[in-house]
Amino acid sequence: EDKVVQSPLSLVVHEGDTVTLNCSYEVTNFRSLLWYKQEKKAPTFLFMLTSSGIEKKSGRLSSILDKKELFSILNITATQTGDSAIYLCAVPQPSGTYKYIFGTGTRLKVLA
Amino acid sequence: NAGVTQTPKFQVLKTGQSMTLQCAQDMNHEYMSWYRQDPGMGLRLIHYSVGAGITDQGEVPNGYNVSRSTTEDFPLRLLSAAPSQTSVYFCASSTVGRSSGYTFGSGTRLTVV
């Protein structure tokens, strides 16, 4: 069965800390992995990863994919209270490029 | 450019009632889908459409119907609401070749009592 598993389920840190969120997957015909940030409402896109070992970076956020070990990590450095959110990863299902399997998410809370 | 618009934002239904959640996008996206989000379950696909006139079931389709008469609109119908359908519903759209996955609507929080 295709699945996406995120860890930890929740995390509480203080401002300035660095966090690493994990997403492992078991999906046949893997094509890509996406990270989303969900604050109060709709998830918003962060990164799409297709190639192993190539880091995607945006400000304090970065992500990398390991296709051999079937996982991705999302790093957030120098965390701020505005980083508090649920972080979701998603992988397209084998049967459809735009049918995604989502992980349950990691709930991050950053304390001032 | 409004993106993906969902209405209503909140709704309370009694068991057995029916209703339609509306979803419209103005980006000319071919692909539209409905997800529900429950605590500890992540986002689960209900129904999806790859273009006008074409719909298909996702992971949790029971109790829901959809139609896609135009590219822009993709309504989700609850036929006879049940408490198990209490959830947050997201509509999302995408286009072929887009490297940023879905654009999501702001969600509808539905409570069935």
Interface residues (C-beta under 8 A of the other chain):
Chain A: V4 L34 Y36 K41 A42 P43 T44 F45 M48 L88 A90 G96 Y98 K99 Y100 F102 G103 T104 G105
Chain B: V4 Y31 S33 Y35 G40 M41 G42 L43 R44 L45 Y48 V50 G58 F90 S94 S99 S100 G101 Y102 T103 F104 G105 S106 G107
